[in-house]
C-alpha cells in the first residue's frame, strides 16, 4: 500500500486522534472529519467536514458512536448518492448495551445496510486508544478483520500490517457479532479476577509481615519493610529467571522438533545425499527416531482445522505438514500487494512514462528525485560538528563499499588466473564470510546506494563470473568422480557456500514460515549487524536466479545439460522450492518458482518433477481454468498464466497426460492442439507431424466435401517453407475483408471454397506471389484451409493468454507470438481495434494549438530550429493524452507563423509531413543514414537507423524523451490514420513488436558488418580440416594465422556510426588470439544485434504510451510498419476508386490523360509529392474503408491559353483544380512544376 495514501477518520475523539497519530507515524496522510471542523483548530491534523473527508479518502475509519451512523454518515446519501462508491469503511465500534444474540445484527452489519454501496470492514475494535498510540504497550497487538468484500478485507489486513499490528481474517461480516460481543464481555468480567487478586495479595502481604516481625523481632518499621521488599524482589527474580529458562528451553525444543519434521519430509526426496553434503545434522537430531516425528506429524493431521476438511484432497495433501492453514481460495490470492478495488484489464493498459524507465529501477528514480530536491542544500544549515560527524560516517561507508568491491574483484582474479601463484582463497575468510559479503553488497545495490546512475549490479556480475569458472571445473570431475564435500570445497568454494546457504535458510523458512513475511530490506532502521543475523527470502531467491542464469548461459551450452541440472538443482532443491512455493505470500515469488520449473522441463528431456508436485500443479491448473471466480479475477491472470506455462510444458512432454484429466475443459485441449500446430509451422527442419485433432472440426466449418485428410495435409506441407507461407498469408489477407469476423465467417468459407483446386499450378491466380506460382493449386487450397482452421481455434483462445508479458516471461505467450505470421489480420485487427476504442481520449476535447515557424525551420542550422523539435517542445508534455484520438481526428491544430492559413486539415497534415522529413535527415541527431546508404552498397540504402551512443554510458534524458516522442507520433498515426512518411529498417519494427532481431537484419543495413569475422571463422575451419588430414598442430597454425593477419586487432568494435568502442573493459589493450577469438565473435555479434536496443526501447515506450501493447505484439514487423507508414507505395487504382469528378466523368479526355500521367509517367517520389500537393500528406490510407474523404477533381477553366495555366489545390478538402491540358506531355510538365515548386501553404487554399 502506498505510504502517502490519504486515510480518513470520521470522529475527533480520543480514538480518532490516537488513530491519526499512529497513521501519521506510519507515513500516511491523515484527514479527520468532524461535524464541527471550525472548532478543531488546535490540532496538527487537517480537520474538515465529514463529507469532504469521505470524498478525499479511499479508506475511512469510523470512530463515532453507532447511534450516530445514520445522522453523521448515511444522511449524506440523499444529496450525494455516489459519495460512498468504492469507499472502505472500517467500523471500530463495540456493543455497549445488552449482549447480541445469534440472530441480532452487529453495528457493522447495520452500517453496511445503511450504506450499501460502501465496503464495510470490521476491524481494530479490540485495540484501545492507549495501545494505538503506544508502540510498547502491553496490550493486544492482534487485529481481527471481518468483511463480505474480499479485496477490501485484504487492503485492511495490509494496512494493519503497515501499522505494526498482526491481523487475522475471521471471515464474513457476520463474524462482527462475535467480535463486538467478545470485547464487551471481556471488559465486563474484569472485576471478578481483580477482586480475587487483591484479596490474595492482601493475605500474602499480611502473612509476610507477621513472619518477618516474628523472625527478626525488629522494632524499626522502615527496616521491616525494606527486608520484606528485598526478599520479595529476590523471590520474584528467581521465579522470572526460572520461567525464562523454561520458556527458552521449550522454544529450543519446539524449533528442533520443527526442524526434524522438515528434514523428515525432505528425506524421501534426497536420493543423492545432498543433505549430508550441505548440512551439518546435529547429533541430537540424528538420535531422534524418525518414527516419532512421523507420529507427531500424523497427530497434527488428525487435529487439523475443521475448515480444512472441506478442502479438496489434492490441496490438503500438498499443504500437510508445511504450516499452511489457509483455504484454497485464500491461498491462491496474492497476500502482499494491496490490489485496487477495480483492476483494469492489462490488455487495455497504456505505458505510464512518468514511472521509471527500463534503464533505471524504482530506487534510482526516487534517488534522482531526492537529489533534484536537495540540489540547493547548504551544509551551513547544520552545526559544523554534526556536519563533520556525518561526513566522516559517509566516508567510512564509501571505504567499506569499495573495499567489498575490491575483495570481489580479487576473488574473480583468483578464479581466472593460475591458482598456485596466488595466495589461498581461505585468506579471504570462511564460506560464511563470503556469503555475508555478497549479501551486504546486494543490500547496498538494492537499498542504500547513493549514486542514481549506479545501475550495474557488480555483485551479480562478479559472482556469475566466479560461478562459471567453478561450475566448469565441477563438470569435469562429475564425469569420473562422485561429488564430495572435499571436492566442492576445493574446486568450487563459492558455489558450495551458496548452495549450503540456500538449503540452510530454506529449512529455517520451512520450520518457521512466519520468517517469510519478514523482509528486512524494507526496514529503513535496520543496521548491517541485524541484516546479517536475519533471514531474507529475496536474497535466497536471487541465489536461485543466479543458478538459473548459469543454466541458460550461452557459455554452458557445450556441456551436458543433465549434469548441470544435477549440480545446480538436485531433487532436494526442487522439493524445497516447491514447499517455498506453497508458503510464499506473493505471486511474484510463486511465478518465479513456476518459471524455474518450466525452464528445467524445457531444457532437459530427462528432468522430471516428483509425482506429488506434478499432481498438485495439474490440479491447480484445472482449478484456475474451471473456477469462474478465478477466471474472472484479473489479479490472478499472471499467476494463472505461469501455472498454464508449467502445465503445458508437462503436456508437451507427455502427450497423453492432458487426456487423463477428465475435468480439463475443451479450450485447454484446443490450446494444446494449437501449440502442436505452431511447432509444425515454426519447425525449420520441416519434419513435424500434424495433429489429426486439428482436422476434425473442418467438416463442421466447411462441410464434408471440404474435409481434409492427414495424408493430403502432409503432402501439401512438403511444398511450403517460411517464405511460401508468408506469401500465402499475404494473399489471404489482401482478399479477406476486415469485417469478416468473428470466425468462422460465411464469406470467408466461400472465399476458401472458390480457390483453384487443380493438381497443377495456377500462375494467373497467384502471379504476384512468385513462390506460389510453382505449387499445385490443390495444395495451396489445402494450406489455406489449414490456416483458416488454425485461426478459428486461435481466435477463441487468445483471451486465455496474457499478451502483456515481456518476451521470455511466459512460454505460452512466446509460442503464440511466434505464430504471428500465421494469424489472419482480421483476427488481430478486431482485437486491437477494440483496445484502441476503449483507450481513446477524444471526448470532445479541443486539440492543442501548435505554432510552427516554417521560415526558421527552413533556414535554421540547429536541431532546435526543426519542425520536429518545435512540435516536440510544445506537444510532448501532454502527448499521452492529446495523441489518443480516434480515426480522422486531429491531434493538434497547426498555425504557421507569418502565413494566413486556417487549419481545416491541410496545415495539420503538412506539419506531419515536414516532421517526418526532419526525422529522416541530417538536421537531427536522432537518426543517421544506415552504413549501406553511406557507402552506396547493398540494399535498404534509403533506411535511417537510430544514432549510436556509447554502450557503457546512459543516453541523455533529452534524447530519451525525443525518441519517446517519435514513438508517440507512431501511436498517433495508428489511431488517427494520418500516416508517417518515415523510412526505418525492419529491425526497428521488429523490436517494437518484440520479435527477435537476427544477424540477417543487421546485414540488411550494413552488408560489411560481419565480413571479417565470417572470413576468419571460415579460414580457421579450413586450417583445422587440413591439419586433420596432415596430422599437424592446428593451434600453432591458427596462432600464425592470427599473428599474420589480425595482429593489430583488439577487443573493440566499430559502431554503425563509425565510433570505436570496447567490447569488454580494457578491450583496447587485449589482442585477438586463436584462444579468445570465439569469445570475441560472440561479443561482437551481441554488440551488433543490441547496438540500437536502448534507442528503440524508448521509441517502444512512447508507442505503448499511446496504444495498448498486448494485441499489437501479435502484429508482424511489416504489419506494424504498414499501420504507421502505409504501404510504401502509392496505390493509384485504390485512389481511382475514391475519386469524385465535378461536372466531368472518368471518361473525359483530360481526366484519362491525368491518370496516365499519374500512374505511368510519375515516379514513386513524384506521386508522393503530388499527394502532398493535393492533401498535405505523402501516403494513402492502407485500405478502402479507411478513406474518410474522397479525392475530388474539378475542371479549372482559363480565359487565356489553358496550357499555360498551373493547377490549384485545396489540401483541407483533398481537391485538385485541374486545367484541361491538351496533351499528356503538357499535363506532366505543369503538374510536375506545381508539385515541385509550389509546396508552401498560404491561406490553406492556394499553393504558391
N, C-alpha and C positions, 0 to 999 in steps of 0.2 A: 504494500500500500504506500502511496506517495506521502512522505512525511510532511509535505507542505499542503496537504489537502485540508480544506476547511471543515471543521466539525462544529455542529451547532448544539447548544444546550438550552433547552427551554426550562426556565426556573433559575432564580438567583438566590437560592437558599444556601445552607451550609454544604449540602451535597453538590449543588451546582458549581459553587466556587472550588470545592475540592476536586471535582472533575476537571474544571478549567485549568487548575494548577498542574494537575497530572498530565493532561494532554499537551499543555504548553511546554513542559519539560521534555516531553517525548518528541517535540519538533512539529506539532500540528498547529495550524492556525485555528483559533477559537473565536466563535461568535456566540454571544449569550442573548437569549430572547426573554424579554420581560413585558408584563402588561403596562409597566410604568418606566420606560427606559430613561426618562429625564431625571428620575430620582436616583439613578445608579451612576453618579458621576465620579465617585471616589475610587473606582476600581481600575486596575491595569488592563482589564479586558474590554473589548468593544461590546457595548450593550445596545441592542437595537430592539425594535418591536418584534413580537413573536412571528408575525407574517414575514418580515424581512429576514429573520433568522432562518426560517424554513426555506425561503427562496434561495438563499445563498449556500445552503449546506446539503450535501447528499446524504449525510448521516446525522441524525439528531437524537440526542439524549433527552428523554422526557423526565425531568427531575421536579415534577409538581405532584400534588396530591391527586389521587384518582378521581375524586369527586369534581375536580376542575377540568377533566379531559374534554368534556363537551363544550364548556364555556370558553376555554383557552385555545383549543385546537379544532375540534370538529365544526364549530360555528363558522369558521372561515371558509368552509366549503360552499356556503351559499353564494359568496361573492367571487370566489376563485375555485371552481370545481377541479381544476388540474393542479392545484397548489401542491398536493402530496404525491403526484405521479412519480413513481420510481424512487421515492424517498424511503430511507430506512429509519424507523422509529424504534429506539431502544428504551423499553419500559423498565424503570428501576424500582417500581413500587412494590410494597408488601401488603399483606392483609393486616388491618388494624382492628377489625371488628371480630365477628364470630368466625370460627373455623369453617373453611369451604368444605362442602360435601362433594361427592363424586360427580354429580350432575350440575353443580354450580359453575358458572363461568368465572374465570380469573380476570383480574384487571387488564391483563394483556389481551385476552380474547375480546373483552368489551371494547378496548381501544381499536382492535382490528375491525370489529363490526362497525364502529362509528366512522372509521376512515378506511374503507375497503380498498382504495387504490394505493395505499401505502404498504410497505413491508414491515410488519411489526415483529420485533425480536425481543424476547425476554432474556435479560442478562444483567449482571452486576448488582442484583437486588440483595445479595448476601455480603456485599462489600460496604463497610461503614465509611463515613466521610473521613474518619481518622486514618483508617487503613489506606484510603485513596490518596491522602496527602503524604503519608509517611512511607519511605522506602524500606524502613527497618521494623515496621510494626509487626507484632507477633500474631496478628490475626490471620484469618484465612487468605490465601493468595489464589484460591481456585474460583473461577468464574464458570457458572453453569449457563449454557446457551440453549434456548428453545425457540423454534420458529417453524412456520409452514413453508417458508421460502428458502430453498437450499442455498442459492447464491448469496442472499442477504445474510444468512447464517454464517457462511464461510467468511464474508467480509468482517463480521463482528468478531469471529474467532481470531482472525488475523489482527484486528485492531486490539483485542485483549492481549495478544502475544506481544505486540509492539508497546503496550502499556506495562509490560513486565508482569503479567498475570498468566497463570496456567488456565486454559479453557477446556471445557468438556461439552461435547454435543449430547444433549439429553433427549433429543427427539423433536416432535412437533410442538406447536404452541399449546396444545392441551397439557403438556408437562408443566406449564406455568402454574397450574393449580397446586401441584406438589411443591414447587419451588417457593411459592408465596406462603403456603401452609407451613412448610418446614422452618422457614425463617421466623415465622410468628411463634410457633411452638417452642423454638429454641430459646427465644428471649423470655417467654412467659414462664418457663420452667427453671430458670436460673436460680430463683430464690430458695428452693429446697436444698440443692447442693451447697449453696453459700452458707445457709444456717447451720447445716451439719458440719461443714468445715470449721466455722467459728467455734462451735461447741467443742469439737475435738481439740482444736488449738488451745482453747482456754484451759481444758483439763490438763493437757500436756504441759503447759507453762506453769500451772499451779503445782503439779507433781514435781517438776524440775526445781522449782523454787524451794519447795519443802525439803527435798533431798539435799540440795546444796546447803541449805541453812543447817540441817542436822549434821551433815558430814563435816562441815568446816566450822560450824558454830561461830561464824563471823558476825561481828556487830556493825560492820560498815555496809550499808545498803549499796553504796557505789561499787565496792569490791565484789559484793554478791552478784550484782547484775553483770559486771564485767566477766566474772567467771562463767556465769550462765551463757553469755554471748559467745565466749571463747569456745566452750565445749560444744555449743550448738553449731557454730560455724565449722569446727573441725569435723563434727559428725556429718554435717551436710556435704562438706568437701569430700569426705571418704566415700559417701554414698554416690556422689556425682562422678567421681573418678571410676568407681567400680562399674557404674552404669555405662559410662563412656567406653570403657574397655570391653564390656559385654556387647555393646552396640557395634563397636569396631570389629570384634571377633565375629559377630553374626553377619555383618556386611561382607567380611572377607570370605566366610563360608558360602554365603549366597552367591558372591561373584565367582568363586571357584566352582560351585555347582553349575552355574550358568555356563561357564567355560567348558566344563565337562560335557554338558548337554550339547553344546555347539560342536565340539570335537567328535562326539559320538555320531552326530548327524552327518558330519562331513566324512567320517572314516570310511563309509561304504563307497565313496566316490574317489578315494585316494588309492588307486590301483598302482601308482608309480612310486609311492612312498614320499610324496612331496612334503607332507607334514614333517616327517622325520628330518628331512634335509633343511627345511626353512625355519623350524621352530624348536626351541628347547622345551620339551614337555617336562613339567615339574614332576618330581618323584611322587609327590602326594597324589597327583592326578593319575600317574601310572599305576599306583597301588589300588586305586578305587576300581571297583568292579563295573564293567560296562553294563552289566545287567541291572545294577542298582539304578544307574541313571536312566536306563530304558524303562524301568518300572516307574520312576518318577515322571518321566515324560508321558507314560501311559495314564498315570493318575491325573496328570494335567488335562489330558483329553477327556477323561471321564468327568472331570469337573468343569468342562468348557461351558461358556455362557449359553444360556438357553437360546439367545438370539442367533447364535452361530449354527444351531441345529437345523434351522430352516434354510440355511445357505446351501448352495449347490455342492455336491460331494467333491468334485474336482477342485473347487476353491478351498474347501475345508482341509482336504488332504495336503494341498500345497502350503498353506499357512500354518499347518500343525507344527508346533514347537518353535516357530520363528518369532513369535511375540506380537502377532497381529490380532487385533480384536475388532477391526472394522468390518462392517458388512461389505459385500462385493460392490454395491453401488457407491459406497463411500470410498472404498479403496481405489476405484477407477479414477476418481476425481483428483485433480491437482490440488494439493493442500497448502502449497506455499505461495502461490500467486493470487492476488486479490483480483478476481475476474470482474469485469464490468457487468452490470445487470443486463445490459443489452450488448451482445457481442456481434460486431458486424462480420458479415461473410468475408473471409480473407480474399476470395476471388474478385471482390469488388473494392479491394483496398488499394489506395494510392500511396506511393512512397513519400514520406514526410522528409523534406530536405532540411528542416530545422533541427533534426536529430543528427547525431554524429555519423559521418560517412564511413565507408568501409575501411578507410585507411586509419581511422582512429577509434579507439574504444570509448565507452561512455566515460571512463575515468579521465581520459585525455581531454575529452570535450569539457568536462567540468573543470579540469585544471586550467584550460585556456580561458574559461570564463572567469575563474578566480584571479588569474594573472592579469587579465584585462582590467578587472575591477580594482586590483591593488597596484596598478601601474604608477600611481602618483603617491605611493606610500613613502613617508619620510621617517627615518629612524629617530628623528628628534622628538617624535610624538611619544616615545617611551624613555624611561630613565636610562642613562648611559650604562649603569651596572647591569640592568636587565638586558640591554642590547648586547653587551659583551658576553653575558651568560648564554643567551640564545645563539649568538654567532658561533661560540665555541662548541656548543652541542651540535649545531648543524655541520660544522667542520668534522667533528668526530664521526658523525653519521655518514658523511660522504667518504671519509677514510675507510670506514668499515665496509661500505658498499663496494668500493673499488678494490679493497683487499680480497673480498669474496670473489669478485670477477677474476682477479689475478690468480687465485687458487684454482678456479675452474679452468682457466687457460693453461695453467701448469699441468692440470690433470689431462687436458687434451693433448699436450705435447708428450706427456708420459705414455699415452696410449698409442700415439702415432709414430714415435721415434724408436730407436734401438733401446730396449729396456735395460740391458746390463750397464749401459753408460750413464744411466740416471740413478738418482737416489731412490730407495724403495718407496712405493706408494704409501706404505704404512706410516711414513713420516708425516703425512698429512693428518693422521688421526685414524681412529677405527671407523667401521662402517656407519655407526650411528652418527658420527660427526659429519660424514659426507652427506647423509640423508638430511640431517638437520640443516646443513649449509644450503642444500638445494631448496629446502622448504622455506628458509628465510629469504632466499633470492626470489622465489616465486611470490612470496608475500610482498616483497618490495616492488616487484613488477606489477602485481595486481592492484595493490592498495596504496602504497606510500611513496612511489616515485614522484619527484617534483618537476621533472622536465617533460613538458607536454608532447614533445616530438620524439620521446624515447619509446618508440613503438616496436622495437626489436626485442623479443624475449630471448636474451642471451643465455639464460639458464636453460631454456629448451634447446637452443641451437647447440650449445656445448655438450649438454647431456646426450643429445641424439648422436653427435659425432663420436663420443666415447662409447656409447652403447653399440654403435655399428661395428666398431673395431672388436669389441668384446664378443659380440654375437658371432661374428665371422670366426673368431678363434674357437668358440664353443662348438660351432657346427663341424669344424674339422675333427674335434675329439669325439663327437657323438657317433661318428661312423664306426669307430673301433672300440670305444671305451664306454663303460657305464658312468653316468653322471654322479659325482660325489661332491660333498661339501668342500673337500680339499681342492678339487678341480675348479669348482665355482669360485672359491676364494682366490685361487692363483691366477686363473685365466680371465675371470670376469667379476672382479670385486664390486664394481658399482652395480652391475646387473643383479648380482646376488643380493646385495643390500636392499635394492629397491624391491625385489621380489619378497624378500623377508619382511620388509616394512609393510608391503601391501597385504600379506597374509596375516600378520600380527594385528594390524589396525582393523582389518576386516573382521577378525574374530572378536575384537573389542566391540565393534558396532553390532555384530550379531548377538553378542552376550548382553549388551546394553543398548537396545535400539533407540533409547532417548538421546544418545550421543549424536545420532544422525541429524537431529534438529538443531544442534549447536554449531553454527557456522561462525567461528571466531574471526573470520575475515571481515565480518560485518560489524564487529565491535571496535569502535574507534578508541576505546580506553585501554585496549589490551597492549601489553608490552611483549618484547620478544621472549622473555623467560616464560611467561604464561603461554605464548604461542607454541613453544617447543613442547611443553608438557601436555597440551590438549590435542585431542584427535581432530582431524578435519577431513570431511568427505570429499570436498572439492580437490584437495591435493591428491587424495587417493585416486580419484577418477582421472586426474591429469597423468598420473603414472601409467594407468591402464591405457590412456590415449597415446602416450609415448610408445608403448609396446605395439599398439595398433598401427601407428605410423611407421614403425620399424617393419612391420609385416608387409605393408603395401609399398615400401620404399623401392625406388627403381633399382638401386644397387643390390637389393636382396633377391631380385627375380631369378638370378642364375643359381640360387641354392634351392634345395628340396623344400617345398612349402610345408610338407608334413613335419619335417624336422623342426622348422622354425616355429610352427604352431605348438609342437610338443614342448619346446623350450619356453615360449612366451606365455602360452595359455594351456597348461596342463588341465586334466579333467577336474582337479580340485578347484582350480581358479574359476572354472565355468560354474561349478556349484555355488561357490562363494558369491560370484557376481549375480547369479540368479536369486539367491537369498537377499542380496542387497537390492536387487530389482523389486522384490516384494516389499521391502521395508522403506525405501527412499520415498519421501513425500512428493517430490517434484516430477512432473512429466519430463522435464529436460533431462534429468538423470536417468529416468526409465528409458527414454528414447535412445540415449547414448548406449546403454547396455544392449538394447534390442538391435541397434545398428551394428554393434560389435558382433553379436551372434550371427546376424545376417551376412556380414563380411566374411566371417570364418567359414560358413557353409558354402558361400560362393567361391571362395579361394581354393578350398580343398575338397575333393570328392570323398576323401576318407574321414573328414571331420564329421562327427555326429553328436547331437545333443543327447543327453540322457533321456530315456523314455519318459520319466516323470516330468522333466522340463518340457519336452516336446508335447506331451499330452496337455499340459497346462496352457501352453501357447496356443494350441489349436482350439481348445475350448474357449479361451479368452477371445480368439478371433471370431468364433461363432457368436459369442455374447455381444461383441461390439458391432457386428454387422446385421444381427437379427433383432436386437433390442431397440425398439423405436425411440426410447428415451436417449439411448447412446447415439443413435443415428442423427437425431435432431439437435444434439448438443454440439455447437460449433467449437466449444472449448476442448472437446475430445478429438477434434479432427486430426491434429498432428500425431497424437498418441495412437489413434486408430490406424493411421497410415503406416506407422512404424511396425505395429503388430501385423498388418497385412503384408508388409515387406518380408518379414520373417516367415510368415505362414506360406507365402507363395514361393519363397526360396526352398522351403521344405517340400512343397508340392512339385516343384521342378525337379528336385532330387528323386522323389518317389511319386510317379505319375498317378499311381492307384490310391494314394493317400487321400486325395480330395473326394474320391468316390466312396470312401468308407465313412465320411462324415454325413450322416443322414440329415442333420439339421442344416447343412450348408445350403444357402439359397442359390437359386439359379443364376443370379447376377455374378456370384463369385465363381461358379463353374464356367460361365461365359468368359469371365476375365482370364481365367486360366487358359481357355482356348485361344483368346486373343494374344496372350503372351507367347504361346506356341507359334502362332502365325507371324508375330513380329520377329521371332527367332529365325523363321524361314526367310522372311523378306530381307532381313538385315545380315544374314549369314553370307559372307563373301565366298565361302567355298561352294555354295550352291548345292549342298548335299543333304540338307534337312528335309524332313518329310512333312507333308500337310496332314493336319488332323481331320479325320472324317467327320468329327462332330461339328466342324465348321460348315460342311457342305449340306448337312441335313436340312437346315431351315430354308435353303434356296427354293425348294419345291413349293413352300408356302408363299414365298415372296413373289416368284416369277411364274409359278405353275410347273406342272410335271414335265412339260415339253422342254423347259429350260434347265432341267436338273443337271447337275454336274457329277461326274464320277471321279474318283481319286486318280484313275489312270489318265484321263484327259487333262486333269489339272497338273499332274506331274509332267506330262508331255509338253504342255504349254510353258511350264516353269523353266524348262531347259532353254527356251528361246529368249528369255528375258534376263538382262543384267540390270544394274542400277540405272544406267542411262536410259535404257528402253522403258523401264518402269516410270522414270521421271517424265519421259515424253508421252507415255500413255496417260498419266495423271494430268499432264498439261492439256492433252487433247480432251479429256473428260471435263476438266474444269472450264475450258473455253466453250463447251457445248451445253453445260448444265446451268440453268438459271438459278440465281440465289434464292428465289422464293420456292424452289423445290425442296421444301423442308417442312416438318421433320421427316426423317427416313423411317421406313420405306415410303416412297412417293410414286404415285401412278405415272407421272410424266417421266420420271427417271427410269421406271420399269420399261416404258415404251422406247425410250432412247436406247437402253441396253438391247432390247429385242430387235431394233431396226439396224443394229450394226451388221456389217457384212459377215457372213458365216461360211464363206467358201474355204476350200482347203488350199487355196493359192493366195499369194499376197495381193493386196488391192492398193496399187501405187497412187491411184487417183484420189482415193478417200483420205489417205494419210500422206499426201505429197509434201506437206510442211514438216513432217516428222520423219527424218531420214532413217532412224533406227527401226521404225515400224513398217517401212516400205518393203522390207525383205522377210517379214514374218507372216505366215499364213493367217488369213483373216479369222479363221475359226479359233486360233489360239489367242488372238487379240481380244475377241469377244469373250472367250473363257476367262482371260485375265481380268477383263473389265467387270465381269460378273463377280469374280472373286473379290476385287477391290470394293465393289458395291456392297457385297455381303459383309466384308470386313468393316465398312463404315456404318452399316446398320447396327452391328454389335457394339462398336466403339462409341457411337453417339449416345448410347444408353448407359455406358459405363463411365464416361468421363466425369460424371458427378461424384463418383466414388473416390476419385483420385485428387489428391491435394496438389494442384499445379502451381501453388505459390512457393513450393520448396525449391531451394537452390540446387543446382546440379551436384550430384554426389551425396545428397542428403537422403534421398529415397530411391531405392532400386525400381519400384513400380513407376514412379514419376519419370525417372530417366528412360525407362523402357518405352513408355508411351510417347515421350518426346522424340525418341529415336525413330519412331514410325511417323513422324510429322509429314514426311513426303508422301505418305500413302493415305492421309486423311483428306477427304474432299474439302475444297474451300468453302462450300456452302455449309458444311458442318461446323467449321471453325468460325465462319463469319457470323452465324446467328448467335453463337455463344458470346463472341467478342462484342458484337453489336449490342446485345442485351447489357453487357457490363458497361459499355460506353454510355448507354441511356441512363443507367442507374447512377452513374458518377458525373453526369453532365451538370454544369453550373450556369445555365443561361438565365433562367428565372426572370427574364425581362430586364436584367441589369444592363446598364449602358456600357459600351466599350470605352477604353481609355483613349484619350486624345494624345497622339504621339506627334511631336513636331520634328520634322526632318529638315536639316539644312543640306539640300542637294548640291548647292554650289561648293560648300565646304567638303562634302563627300566626294565630289568630282575632282577638286583641285588640291585637297589636303594631302600631306605626305605621311601623316602619322596614323597608326591604327585607331586612335581615338576619333579621327575625323570620319571614319567609315559609317555607312548606313547601319551596318551590323552593330557597331559599338553604340551608336546613338539609340538604336532600338533596345539594346541590352540594358543601358543605364536607366531607361525610362520604364521598361516593361518587366525586367527580371524580378523586382521585389514582389509584384502581385501576379506573376505569370501562372503560378499554381492554381489561381482562381479564375483569372480572366481568359486563359487559354482553353478552359474546359467548356467550349461552346459546342453547339450542335451543328449539324450539316448546314452549310451555306451562311452561317453567321460570321460576322467579322470579329476578330479578336481585338482589334483596335481600329481607331479612326485616324487616318494619316493626313497630316497637314504639311504641305511643302512650303517652307518659309520663302517668301518673295514671289510666290506664284498665287494665282487666283483660282485654285482648284477646289471644287466641292466634292468631298469623298462620298460617292454613292457606290463605291466598289472599285472603281478604276485605280485611284491613288493607292488604296489599300493593297490591291494585287500587285501594283507596280513596286511598292515598297518591299514586298516579299521577294520579288524577282531581284531587286537590287541587293537585298540582304544576302541572298543565295550567291550572287555574283561576287560579293566580298569574301564569302567563306572559301570559295574555290579560287583564290587569288593570292598573290604575294603581299597584299596590303595588310593582311592579318597574319599573326604568327601562330594561329591555332592549327593550321593545316599547311602541309607542304606537298608539292608535286612528287609523286612516287618515283623511286630510282629509275624505273623503266622509262618514265616520261622525261627525266632529266638527261638520261643517256640516249634517248630516242631508240630504244631496243625493246624487243619483246612485246607483249600485249598489255592492254589496260594503260596505255600511256597518258590517258586523259584523267586518270584517277588521282585523287588527293587523299593523302594519309595524315593522321594526326602527327603533329610535331613531336619530336623526341626530347625527353627530359632525362637528366642523369638518374640511373636506376637506384642509386643509394641516397637520393635526396627527395624530400616531399615536393610535390608540384605546388607552386604558389596558389593561394586561395583565389586570387583574381582569375587565374586561368581555369581553376576548378569550376568556378561559377559560370564562366563563359562556355565551357564545354557542356555544363548542365543546361544552359540556355539553348544551346544547339539541340539538345535532346528535347527540350520543351517545345521548340519550334516543330520538331518532327511529330510530337504528340498532337500539336495544334493542327498540323497538316492532315493527320489521320482523322481527327474529329470533324474538321470543317470541310475537308476535301479540297482545300487550297494547297495544291501540291507544291513541293520544293524542287527546284532545279539544281540539285547538288550531285556531284559525281564522286562517290566514295567507293572503295573496293569492297569485294564480297566479304572479306574478313571482318570488316567493321559491322556489317549487318548480321553476320554470324554470331558475334559476341552479344549483340543486342538481343537476340532470341536464344542465347545460351547454348548455341551449337559449338562444337569443338573446332578450333582453328587448326588447320593442318599445314604441313610443310609446303604442300602444293599451293595453298592460299598465299603463302609468303612469296613463293617463286612467281606467282601470277603478277606481283607488283615489282619484284626485284629478281630478274632472271639469273643474276650472278650471285645471289645470296649464299648459295651452298656449293658453288662450283669447286672451290679449293678443297674443302673437307671431303666432298664426294670423290674428287680425283685422288686425294691422299688415301682414303679408305680403299679405293679400288687398287691403287699401287701396292698397298700393304697386303691386300688379299692375294694379288698376283705373286708377290715375293714369297708369301707363305706357301702358295701352291707349288712354285718352282723348287723351294727348299725341301718340300715334302718328297719330291722325286729325286733331288740331288743329294739329300741327306746332309745338308749344311746347316749352319746355325742361323735360324731365322731372325733371332733377336739382334745379332750383330749386323745383319743386312738391313734390318729396319732402322737400327741406330745410324748406320751410314746414310740411309735414305733421308732421315730427318736432318742429319748434320750437313748434308749437301744441298738439300732443297729448302728446308724450313728452319735454318739455323737462327734466323733473326726474328722468328715469330714467337710471341709470348701469349699468356692467358689474357688476351684482350679481344675486343670486337669493335669493328667499325659499324656504327649505327646507320639506319636508313637516312639520317640527316647528315652523315659524314663525320660526326664526332667519334672519338675513340674512348671506350670505357673498359674498366677492368671487369673480368668475369668473376674473379674472386679477390678478396683483399690481398693486395700486393701482387696482383696478376701481371703488372707491367714488368716485373722482375723475375717471373717464373717462365723459363723457356719450355717450349713444347717438345717432348721427347716421345719415344716409342712407348714408354711406360705410362705416361699420363695422357697420351693422345685420345684414348677412348673417353676419359673424363672430360677433356677439352671439347670433344664433339658433342657430348651430352649437354654441357653447359652452354655451348654456342647455340645449339638448336633451341634450348629452353629460352635463351635470351631473345632470339629472333621471333619465336612464337608469342612470347609475352611482352614484346617491345612496346606495343600500344595498349596493353591491357588496362593500365590505370586511366589513361585518357578516355578510352571507350567506356570504361566503367562509369565515369562521370556523365558521359552522354546518356548512358543507360539509366542512370539515376534521374536525369531530367526527363527522359521519355516516360519513365514509370511514375513520375510525379504528375503527369497529365493523363495517361491512360493506364488502366489496370494491367498488371504484368501477367496474370495467370494464363488467360487464354491466348494472349499474344505470344506466349512461349511455344504454342503449337504451330505458329507460322514458320514457314521456311524463310531463309535469308532473302531469297528472291521475292517472296510474297510480301515481306516487310518493306523491302526496297520499293516495290511497286505501290504499296499503300502510302508511302511517303513521297515518292518521286514520280509516280506514274509509270507508264510502260517503257519509257526510254526512247520512244519514237512517237511521231505524230500520226495517228490513225486517221487518214483522210476519209476513208469510207465511213467511219463512225461519225466524223464531223459532218459529212454529207447527210447522214440520217437525221441530224439535229440542226438542219439549216432551213430557215424560212426565207421566202422571197417576197419583197414588197412590190406589187404591181408587175411582177415578172414570174417566170417559171424556170425550172431546171433546164428546160429545152431551149431557152433563149440563147442565141448565138454567143453573146458576150459572156453569159454565165458558163456555157460549155468551155469557152476559152479560159475562163478563170480557173475552172477545176483542172484543166490540162496543165496550166502554169503551176498551180499549187502541188499537184501530185507528181508531175513528170519533170518539170523544169527546175523547181526549187530543191536545194539540198536540205538535209535534215536541219542544219543550223539556220537556214533561211526560213524554214517552216516555223521554227521556234521564234524567230524574230517577228514573223508575221503574226503569230499568236499573241506576242507581247504588244504588238501594234494595235490589234483589234480588241484585246481582252485584258491586257496588263499582266498576263501570266504566260509562262513558257510551256505549260503542259496541259493536255486534255484530261478530263476525267477517265478513270480506268474502265468504266462500264457505262452502258446506255442509261441505266437507271440513276446514275449519279449526275446527269446533266440537270442543273437547276434552271438554266437559261439557254434557249436556242440561239444559234448564230443567225443573224439577220443580214441579208444583202439588199441594199436599196440603190436604185439607179440614181446616179448623180449627173444630171444634165448640165451642159455648159452653153453659154451664149456664144462663146468663141470656138476655137478648134478643140474638140473633145480629147484628141490625142495628146494635147499639151497640159491637160488638167491632172492634178495629182489626186489620189483617193483621200478620203477623210474617214476617221474612225471615232466611235464613242465607246470608250472602254467600259464605262459603267453599264452599258446596255448590250455589249457584245455585238456591236453593229458596225458594218462597213458600208460607207457611201462610195460606190464603185462606178466610175465613168464607163460607158460602153465603148471601150477601145476597139479600134478597127481590126487589129491583128494581135495574135498571142505574143509576138515579139515585143510590141509596144507595151502590152499589158505587163509583161515580165519586167521590162525596163522601168516603168512607172511604179509598179509595186515594190520592186527591189530598192528603188531610190527612197520611197516613203518609209519602208521598214528599217532602212539603214541609217538615214539622216534625220528622220522626224520622230524621234523616240521620247521626247520630253513632253510631260503633261502640263497643260495650262488651261484653266477653266474646266478641265476634265471633259472637254468636248472637242477640242481642236488639237491636232498633232502638229507641232511647229517644225 
